[in-house]
């Protein structure tokens, strides 16, 4: 897996260090219920679909799609093969869902493998639909907000192999060519995986355009197909605007494996002729700076050195060979105050000035273990003093030794971290290589949501106890993930909801919502001014704002299948009912 080379930069102005807790509000939430004419096209897991990936992709599939361009409008597919639209104009006069398109075969009626029928609203006038059997359909919907009575017109339909789910789609126009980018997810049997689950996950990036033909006879055809392979279902995957790249968040790495059916070959990069004895560099540090000496091939001159240093990353190479050092530094440095020089024609000495004096580094370059750390005499003396109690217990007794060790069973769910390989990655569409990699570490992925239809979907990560919302900005090279909102303590709160199935938030960040498998819905509102004068009893200070928590119970025994939020309403789909919760006026 590629080494991390970027980090997520938190906007401190969006954090509230004085936030205390949510106050349970007994204010009732209006709940409206619409009974469906036919059940939702739910696909249940088979005995052969036993892995966690099957549960994530199929068992936890969100059958409801909200229209980012007309947010009080949602879509789903029923078991008759109808794509239905449900639009709210007046809560007290809700109508029945309206058919906008009909699949050739109803979900579940075909023999063989099948996944959930999926829908992705590609633009304000286009949509992509999968029938769950392996057929991709691109539809021209006209302007859905103005022509809600019109049926959708199919412009492209083609079987693309094994069944898939549509993860994301978008459209763009260049040189009068209309292009649709679609990202497809599959879980396939992998005979080569003898030690794992026996399955692998693939993401297929399909490009369809109308570049063939002339005038009104232009037909939409598949122009390019790119395949990515991994070992788990990604938490997040989306194509960049204009189709310039792909961003995904996953617990295990993904790589591009083929283009248009042709396997990709890794380019061979000639290694430097450096002596094979490890290590290839030595480094030491003080509280102010870090010094590293990198071994060089004989005959290397100053003109041969390729040196690049930023605040977070270092790259050292010689000529056109593969870099000797390339990765993210343990901590930020000051590039302008850092220097390098060639010593004895055999090594390159790099002196980096730390931006923050005091903390010692445990690594020079994150994940690079080819170097050796050299202790100074002063550091050796300090270490000996700290460890003296291990050999001189009577002279320096350890008061902590009688305390019991940490018990892992006492940890809460919110203290558990994902795998160390969990990462957020951006792949370039031309080179198929990762350009930006962020190690998520303890930043647990919570949910994704469309905030602005002109941009990529945003995603929410846990940071400490809070939940931070990040908006991808691929046009910004340095900060392509921007922190745009914070939901206080939501990272801690959601960990206590053992039956939680769905999470989301409103596009204006006014509230976040958690939905359990059955009945209960939890709504967490942003702090708002209070009408009365309140004081904190412990600190004696006046409280100006209060964050409220509300709980709603649905009148149903059926499991929740869909969960979407607008600024005013929360839409919840079960097998036979559509529930609308009026959250904001």
N, C-alpha and C positions, 0 to 999 in steps of 0.2 A: 504494500500500500504506500502511496506517496506520502512523504513527510509533511507535517503541517507547516505552512509558510505564511499564514495570516491568522489574525485573531479578531474576535467580535468586540467592537468598541462600544461600551455601554455609555449612553447619554445620562450623566449623573443628574441632570436637571429633571429627568423624568422619574427619578426615584424619590420615595418618601420615607426617609429613615425614622420619622416620628409616627408612622402608621402603627396603630395598636391592634385592632381586630375588626371583624365584621359584626354588626349588631343584628340579631334576628328581628326581622320586621313581621308583624302579624297582619300587615295590609294584604288583602286578598288580590290575586292576579286573575283578571277575567280570562276564562278558558272557554273557547268555542269548539264545537265538535261537528265534523261533517262525516257522515257515513258514506263509504265508497260503494260504487255499483259492483265492482269486482275487486278481488284481493290483489295485493301487490305481488309482482312476479318475484317472489322470494326463492332463492336457491339454498337448499340445506346441504351441509357438508356430508359427504359419503364416508363410509368406513375407510376407504383408501386415501381419503384426504385428512390425514391425522396430524399434520405438522403445524407448528406455530405459524408458519407462513400462510397456510391455508386458512387458519383462523383469522389472521390479520386481513388478508385480501378478500375473503369471501364471507366468513362469519361476522366480521366487523364492518362490512361494506355499508356505506351510506347510500341508501336507495333514493334519497331526495336531493335534488339539485336546485339551488336558488339562482335566479337570473341576476348577475351583477349589474346589468344595464337597467333592469326594471325590478328592483329588489323585493317588491311585495308580490312577486310571482315565482312559483316553484314548479318543478317538473318531476315526474316519475313514470315508470312503466308498470302496467298491470299484467295479470296472467293471461289476458286475451291478446297481448301483443300491442296494446295501444300506448302511445306516448301521450300522457295527459298533462294538461296545464291547469294549475289552480292559482287564481289571482284574487287578491283581496282588495276591494275598494271600500267596503263598509262592513265592519265586524258583525253587526247585528243582522246583516242580510247576505250571508255567505251562500254562494251558488255551488253547484256541483263541478267537479273537474271536467275540463273540455278536451276532447281528442284533437291532436294536431298532426299526428302521423300514426300509421298502422304498419307494424312489421309484417313481413310475408308469412312468417310462422310464429305462433305464440310461444313464449319461453316455456321450456319444459316439454314441448310436444315432439321434439326431435330426439332420436336415439343417439347414443354416443356421449362423449364428454361435453359438458356445458358449464358455464359460469354465469354470474349475474349479468343480465342485460344492463348496459351502462350508457350514460348520456353525458356529454360535455358541451356546454354552450361556448362556441368558438369565438363568436363576435356578436354584435348587435343584430346581425342578419343571417348568421350561419350557425349550424350545430353539427356535432358528430355523434353517431349512435352506433353501438355494438349490440347485436342480437344475442350475444352470449355463446354463439356457436363458432365464431371465427370470421364473421362478415362485418366489414366496416362500411358504414353508410354516411355520406356527407350530404347535408340537407340545407337548402336555401329557405330560410324562415321568413323572409321579408322583415320589415321593421316590427318586431314583436310587440312593442308598446302601442303602435298605432293600428296594426292590422291583426288583432287577436283572433278574428273570426276566420282567417285564412289558414288552409292546410299547408304543411311544409312540403316543399318540392325536392325530391331526391335528385342530386346532381352526380353522384358517384356511388357505386356499390360494387364491392369486390371481396372475395374470400381471401384472407391473408394467413391461412394456416390454422394452427391450433387455436382454441378459444382464448380470448383475452379480455381484459378490462381496460377501458379508456381512462388513463390517469390525468391527462391534460391535453388541451388543444388550443390553437390560436391561428389567426390568419394575418397575412400581410400582402401588400401589393408592391411590386417593383417592375418598372419598365412595362407596364400594362399587363403584367402576368399576375394572376391571383393565385396565391399559394396558401395551402392549409398544412400546418404542422400538427402531427398527432403523436402522442406518446402512449404506447400500449404495454400492458403488464401481463406476463404469463408465468405460471408455475409449472415446470415440466419435469418429468422423470429424468434422472441423471444416472445412468448405469455406472459411470466412472466414480461416483460418490459412494464408495463402499463403507466408509467409516462414519458418514453423516446420516442425514435423513433420507438420502436417496433422491432428493429433489434439488433443482436449481431454479433460480429466478432470472428472468430475462426482461429487459426493457427494450422495445423496438421503437425507434424514432423513424416515423414514416412521413415523407414529404410528398404531397399531392398538389399538382398545379394544372393549369389549362394552357400550357405553352404549345400544345400540339393542335394543329388545325388553324383555320382562319375565320374571322368574323364571328357570327353567332354559332358556327359549327365547332367552335373550340370545345374539346372534350377534356375532362379531368382524368389524368392518369397518374400512376405512381411514378415519381421521378427519381426518388432515392430512398433506400432503406438502410438504417444503421442499427446494429445490434449491440446491446450491452449485456454482460453477464455478471451475476453476483450470487451470494449465498443466503440472502434474506430479502424480504419485501421491504423496500425503502419507505421511510416515514414520509418523505416528501420528494417529489420529482416534477419538474416543470421545464418547458422549453422557453428560452429567452425570446423577447420580441425580435422580429425579423429573422428568427431561426438561427441566431449566431452561436448558440451554445445551449447546454443543459445544466441545470443546478439540481442536485439531489442531496438528501440527508439520509444516511443509512448506518446501521450498526456494523455492517461488514462491507468491504470495498467492492466497487463495481469497476469494470474496465470495458472499453469497446473491443469487440472480438471480430466483427466482420462488417463489411460495407457492400450492399447489393449482393449478398451471398458469397463474397470473396473474403476469406480469412485475412485478418490484418497480421502482418509480420513485424515483429519488433525490430527497429533499425539497430544495426550493430554499431556501437560506439567504441572505437579503439581505446583501450586503457593506456594510461600513462606507464612508461617504463620506469617505475619506482621500485626500489628494493622491496621485496615481499615481506620483510620482517615488520611485525606490528610493534608499536603503533605508527601511524603516518604523521601524527602531530603530537606535540606536548603543550600543555597549557597550565598556567598558574594565575593567581589573582590576589588583589588586595581589596580593601574596602572601596577604593576609588576606580580601579581599572582591571582589565583582564588582558593577559599577554599570551599569545599562542605562537608556536614555531612549527611551521609546516615544512616537511621534507620535500625537496625539489629534485627533479632529474638533473644529472650533470650537464653543464653547459647552458643552463637557463639564464637568460638575461632579463633586464628590467622590461624591455619591450615585449617579451613573451608573456608577461604576467597579465592575466585577465581578472581584475579585482572589482567587485561591486559590493557596496555596503549601504544598507538602509538602516533605519532605526531598529528594525526587528530581524533582518535577514542578512546573511553573509554568503558571498559566492567567490571562490578562489579557483582559478584555472590557469592552465598553461597552453597558449596557442589555441588550436581548434580541438584539442582533446577534451574528454569528459572532465567536468570540474572535479578538483580534488576535495573541495568542501562546498556544500550547497545545502542550505537549510535555515530554519528559524533559530535565532539565538535564544538563550535561556531567558534573557530579560532585555529590555530596550537599552540602546547605547546612543551616544552622541556622535553621529558620523563626522561632523566637522572637526571634532577634537580628537579623532582617531587617526592613526597613521600606520603605514607598513613600509618595510625595507628588507632588502636581500642581504643575508649575513653569510659570509664565507662561501658564496656561490653554491651553497647546498641547502639553505633553508630560507623561508620567508617568515619574518617576524611581524606579527600583527598586534598592535596595541589598541585596545578598544576602551574608550572612556565610558564608564557606567553613567546612566542618567540619574540613577538613585544610588547614592553612596550608602554603604553599610551591609545590605544583605549579600551573602555569599551565594555563588551559583553552584548548583549541584551538577550541571552539565554545561558544556560549551555550546554545542549545537544539539538541539533536541533530537533524540533518537539516534545520534551518531556516536557509536561506541568504539571508534577506531583510534581515539586519542587516549593519552595518559595524563592524569592530573599530577602535578608536582607540588608537594607541600613545602612551604617555607619553614624555617626553624621556629619562628614565632607560632605558626599554626600548629606545628607538631607539639609544642609545649602546651598550648591551649587544649588540644585533644587529650594529651596525657593527664592533665588536671581534671578534665571532665570525666575521664574513665577510671580515675584512681580508686574510686570506691569498689570497683570490681575486684581489685587485688589487695586492697587495704581496708577491709570492711570494719575492722575494729578501730582503726584510726579515723576513718571517715564514714560513719554509719549512714545507711541510706534509709531515710524515713518512709520512702514510698514503697519499699519492697514488700511490706505486708498487705498492701492493697490488692484486692482481687483483680485479675486481668479482665480486659473488656470481653463481654459476652456478646457474640454476634446475634444471639436470639433476642437480645434486648433492643436491637435496632428496629426502628420503624420502617415502613415501606418507603417513606419519603427520604430515608437515609441511604437507600440502595441506589447505586449508580449503574448506568449502562456499561457495556463493554468498552475497554480502552480504545478499541479501533473505531468506535462510533465517530463519524466525521461528516462535515458539511463540505461538499465539493462542487466546483464549477468546471465543466468540461468545455473546451473550445470545439465548435462545430466543424472547423476546417482541419485541425490537427488531430482531433479525437483524444487529446491529452488533457489531464487536469492542469488548470492554470492557478486556481485558488483552492487551498485546503485548510479547513479549520477543524481542529480536534474538539469535539463536543464534550468529551470527558464526562463530568457530572451534570452537564446541561441537558436534562431529560427533555425529549421532544414531547410536546403536549398536543398541538393541533395545527392545522393550516386553514387559512380563510382568505377569501378574495375581498380586499379592501377597496381597490381601485381597478375597474375593468381594463384600464389602459396599461396596467402594470402586471407583473407576475404575482401569483398568490403569495401572501405573507405567511409566516410561520411563527409559532409561539414556542419558546424554550423556557425551561425552568432555570433560574439563576438564584442560587441560595433558596430563599423561601418564596421569592416573587416569580411571576410569569412575565417574561419580556417578549414583546411582539417585534419581529424583524421583517423589514421589507427589502427584498432583493432589488438592487440598483445596478444591473450589469454594465451600464454605461459609465459608471464611476470605477476606475481601475483600482484605486486604493481601498475605498470603503464601499464594496459592492453589497454589503448587508447593513442596512441602517436601522437603528433602534428607534421605533416610532411610538411605542406606547408601553405602559406597564400596568399590570393587574396585581395590586399589592397582595402578598401572602397567598396568591392562588396556587403557586407551586406546592406549598405545604398543604393547603386545603384539599386539593384534588387527590393527594396521596392517601387521604383518609377515606375516600369513597371507593370501597372495594368493589361495588357493583357498577362502577362508572363504565359506560360504553362510548359515549360521545362527548366532545367538548367543542365549544365554539365561542365567538364573540361577535358583537355588532360591528358593522363597518365604521361607526363613529366612536368606538371604544367606550361607549357609555355603560356597557355591562358585559359580563362573561357568563356563560351558562354551561352546566354539567348535566348530562342526562344519564340516568341509570338504565339498566336493561329493561326494567319494568316500572312503570308508573311515575316514579319521583323525578322531579326536575329541580335543580338548584340554580338560583340566579344571584350573582354577586355584582352589585352596583358600585360604580366609582364613588368616592367620597363626595358628598353634596352638603351645602349649608343647611343648618338646622334652624327651625323657627323659634325654638325656645333656648334659654340660656342654660348650658350644661357645663359642669366642672368635673375634671378628673379627680376622683377622691384620693388617690395616692399622692399625686403631685400638686394638687390644688390649683391647677391652671385651667383656664376656660377652653372648652372644646368648641371649635367653630364649624367643623365638618364631621359627618358620620358616614361610614360606608355600611350599606345595608345588605343583608342576606335574606332572600325570600325562597320559600319552598312551595311547589305546586304538585298536586297529585292528579294523575290522569285517571279517568273513569274507564279503565280497560284492563283486561288480563292478558292481552297480547303483547309480545315484546316490541320494543321500539326499533324501527328499521331505518328511520331517517330523521335528521336533526339539523336544522338550518336556522340562522338568525338574520333578521334585518334590523334596521335602527329602531323600529317600533314593535315588531312582532317576533315571536319564536314559533317556527313551524315544526311540528313533530308528526312523523308518519308511523303508523302501525299497519298490520296486515289488512285491516278493514276500515280504518278511520284516519282522518286528518284532523289533528288538534292545532288550534291557533291560540297562542297565549299573547295577550295584549300587554306588553312589558312597559312600553313608553307611550305617552300621549303626544 
